[in-house]
Amino acid sequence: MGWKGKQNGELMALIAGKFDIFVTPDQNMIYQINLRHATVPIFVLKALSNRYDDLKLLIPKLLKTLKSPIVKKISIFE
């Protein structure tokens, strides 16, 4: 997709109108972007590390949340 190296604000512009949610392990992102401009809900995966084995433990929680209407702009999964 050519998004490597994009800054958070650029990412928000790129996903607008193309995606329904944005999932990231970047815990600082929520402090670095203007949430008023977030066009999709942001799901932050807060694991022990950004390694797949740690992140995949949070996927069941994420999937359960996606079964219900999304009401928050940001959700953090720990």
GROMACS elastic network, one bead per residue, 0.5 to 0.9 nm:
[ bonds ]
;  ai    aj funct       b0    kb
    1     4     6  0.81780   500
    2     5     6  0.86587   500
    2     6     6  0.87367   500
    3     6     6  0.55601   500
    3    10     6  0.89126   500
    3    11     6  0.75068   500
    3    14     6  0.84802   500
    4     7     6  0.89710   500
    6     9     6  0.81575   500
    6    10     6  0.59275   500
    6    11     6  0.62147   500
    7    10     6  0.52623   500
    7    11     6  0.62293   500
    7    12     6  0.88525   500
    8    12     6  0.63336   500
    8    13     6  0.87988   500
    8    29     6  0.67289   500
    8    32     6  0.70860   500
    8    33     6  0.63365   500
    9    12     6  0.52033   500
    9    13     6  0.64907   500
    9    14     6  0.87842   500
    9    32     6  0.82189   500
    9    33     6  0.60307   500
    9    34     6  0.78715   500
    9    37     6  0.88194   500
   10    13     6  0.51498   500
   10    14     6  0.62117   500
   10    15     6  0.88025   500
   11    14     6  0.50080   500
   11    15     6  0.62409   500
   11    16     6  0.86385   500
   12    15     6  0.54107   500
   12    16     6  0.62779   500
   12    22     6  0.87146   500
   12    33     6  0.85030   500
   12    37     6  0.77839   500
   12    38     6  0.63126   500
   12    39     6  0.73633   500
   12    40     6  0.83506   500
   13    16     6  0.53501   500
   13    17     6  0.88286   500
   13    37     6  0.86821   500
   13    38     6  0.84525   500
   13    39     6  0.84580   500
   14    17     6  0.82402   500
   14    18     6  0.76928   500
   15    18     6  0.52405   500
   15    19     6  0.56026   500
   15    20     6  0.84254   500
   15    21     6  0.85544   500
   15    22     6  0.77866   500
   15    39     6  0.80953   500
   15    40     6  0.79739   500
   16    19     6  0.66722   500
   16    20     6  0.85799   500
   16    38     6  0.81361   500
   16    39     6  0.58348   500
   16    40     6  0.71523   500
   17    20     6  0.78363   500
   17    39     6  0.78542   500
   17    40     6  0.85676   500
   19    22     6  0.72460   500
   19    40     6  0.73661   500
   20    39     6  0.87170   500
   20    40     6  0.58513   500
   20    41     6  0.74200   500
   21    39     6  0.88276   500
   21    40     6  0.52134   500
   21    41     6  0.51124   500
   21    42     6  0.60953   500
   21    43     6  0.73823   500
   22    40     6  0.66877   500
   22    41     6  0.62775   500
   22    43     6  0.60591   500
   22    44     6  0.84497   500
   23    26     6  0.89765   500
   23    41     6  0.85861   500
   23    42     6  0.59757   500
   23    44     6  0.59581   500
   23    45     6  0.72595   500
   24    27     6  0.77777   500
   24    29     6  0.84225   500
   24    42     6  0.75726   500
   24    43     6  0.62871   500
   24    44     6  0.50684   500
   24    45     6  0.60445   500
   24    46     6  0.88787   500
   25    28     6  0.89507   500
   25    29     6  0.88742   500
   25    43     6  0.84032   500
   25    44     6  0.54906   500
   25    46     6  0.61584   500
   25    47     6  0.76640   500
   25    49     6  0.86587   500
   25    50     6  0.64334   500
   25    55     6  0.78831   500
   26    29     6  0.55542   500
   26    30     6  0.82506   500
   26    44     6  0.66799   500
   26    45     6  0.75398   500
   26    46     6  0.79837   500
   26    50     6  0.86385   500
   27    30     6  0.67318   500
   27    31     6  0.83277   500
   27    44     6  0.62816   500
   27    45     6  0.74961   500
   27    46     6  0.66014   500
   27    76     6  0.85475   500
   28    31     6  0.55146   500
   28    32     6  0.64675   500
   29    33     6  0.63492   500
   29    44     6  0.85347   500
   30    33     6  0.59982   500
   30    34     6  0.81652   500
   30    35     6  0.75155   500
   30    42     6  0.83564   500
   30    44     6  0.84414   500
   30    74     6  0.77750   500
   31    34     6  0.79873   500
   31    35     6  0.87440   500
   32    35     6  0.89678   500
   33    36     6  0.87199   500
   33    37     6  0.81460   500
   33    38     6  0.81705   500
   34    37     6  0.57530   500
   34    38     6  0.71033   500
   35    38     6  0.50088   500
   35    39     6  0.85759   500
   35    73     6  0.77077   500
   35    74     6  0.87404   500
   36    39     6  0.81586   500
   38    41     6  0.72170   500
   38    42     6  0.80299   500
   38    73     6  0.75219   500
   39    73     6  0.85652   500
   40    73     6  0.70210   500
   41    70     6  0.75474   500
   41    71     6  0.83312   500
   41    72     6  0.66730   500
   41    74     6  0.57483   500
   41    75     6  0.77518   500
   42    72     6  0.84674   500
   42    73     6  0.59846   500
   42    75     6  0.63889   500
   42    76     6  0.84527   500
   43    62     6  0.79716   500
   43    73     6  0.83704   500
   43    74     6  0.58469   500
   43    76     6  0.58806   500
   43    77     6  0.73379   500
   44    74     6  0.74569   500
   44    75     6  0.62063   500
   44    77     6  0.61118   500
   44    78     6  0.86287   500
   45    50     6  0.87301   500
   45    55     6  0.67454   500
   45    58     6  0.67761   500
   45    59     6  0.85724   500
   45    62     6  0.86532   500
   45    75     6  0.87047   500
   45    76     6  0.61474   500
   45    77     6  0.50605   500
   45    78     6  0.65236   500
   46    49     6  0.79275   500
   46    50     6  0.84438   500
   46    55     6  0.77509   500
   46    58     6  0.81852   500
   46    76     6  0.67240   500
   46    77     6  0.57217   500
   47    50     6  0.67306   500
   47    51     6  0.85295   500
   47    54     6  0.57788   500
   47    55     6  0.56854   500
   47    56     6  0.89282   500
   47    57     6  0.81524   500
   47    58     6  0.75264   500
   47    77     6  0.80371   500
   47    78     6  0.60513   500
   48    51     6  0.83158   500
   48    54     6  0.61578   500
   48    55     6  0.79829   500
   48    78     6  0.88788   500
   49    52     6  0.83916   500
   49    53     6  0.87602   500
   49    54     6  0.61067   500
   49    55     6  0.73637   500
   50    53     6  0.84248   500
   50    54     6  0.67394   500
   50    55     6  0.63065   500
   51    54     6  0.54815   500
   51    55     6  0.62428   500
   51    56     6  0.86202   500
   52    55     6  0.50339   500
   52    56     6  0.58210   500
   52    57     6  0.87234   500
   53    56     6  0.55699   500
   53    57     6  0.70746   500
   54    57     6  0.57952   500
   54    58     6  0.77751   500
   55    58     6  0.56792   500
   55    59     6  0.72020   500
   56    59     6  0.52709   500
   56    60     6  0.80817   500
   57    60     6  0.70014   500
   57    61     6  0.83392   500
   58    61     6  0.55342   500
   58    62     6  0.64458   500
   58    63     6  0.88902   500
   58    77     6  0.64948   500
   58    78     6  0.68292   500
   59    63     6  0.60756   500
   59    64     6  0.85424   500
   59    77     6  0.88283   500
   60    63     6  0.51228   500
   60    64     6  0.61452   500
   60    65     6  0.86550   500
   61    64     6  0.51550   500
   61    65     6  0.62929   500
   61    66     6  0.87515   500
   61    77     6  0.71191   500
   61    78     6  0.88730   500
   62    65     6  0.51700   500
   62    66     6  0.63121   500
   62    77     6  0.72069   500
   63    66     6  0.50515   500
   63    67     6  0.66318   500
   64    67     6  0.54536   500
   64    68     6  0.75101   500
   65    68     6  0.57587   500
   65    69     6  0.80467   500
   65    70     6  0.75971   500
   66    69     6  0.71036   500
   66    70     6  0.70664   500
   67    70     6  0.86947   500
   70    73     6  0.81174   500
   71    74     6  0.89414   500
   72    75     6  0.65795   500
